[in-house]
Amino acid sequence: MTKKRLDYAARARRDIEAIEAYYLEEAGETVADRAVDAILNEAEKIAALDLKFRPGIRTGTRECVMTRFPYTLVYVSRAREVKIVRVLHQRSEYFSRLRAPKRTGLTK
């Protein structure tokens, strides 16, 4: 098994920048650095070990749920590349909106 190339979509890069900015303001530089390092390290592990996490909400994606920080890496794994497409807070509307059962329009 060889390490896959790791790439980040523009949205994932913006997600990471927003996470860093949040922690810089709320908790300081040390925590911000730890959060970003944890995200980048998790992405590296996915590519290096060809880890397969749960299937994602969107077709063709997978989701790696982090434990130390409340984020989920949404990624696509191809033959020679892993692309991180989003880094989302686990309480993000993305997850609740797409996993919520469909409403029939009937009310109680």
Buried (B, 14 or more C-beta within 10 A) or exposed (E): EEEBEBBBBEBBEEBBEEBBEBBBEEEEEEBBEBBBEBBBEBBEEBBBEEBEBEEBEBEEBBBBEBEEBEBBBBBBBEEEEBBBBBBBBEEBEBBEEEEEEEEEEEEE
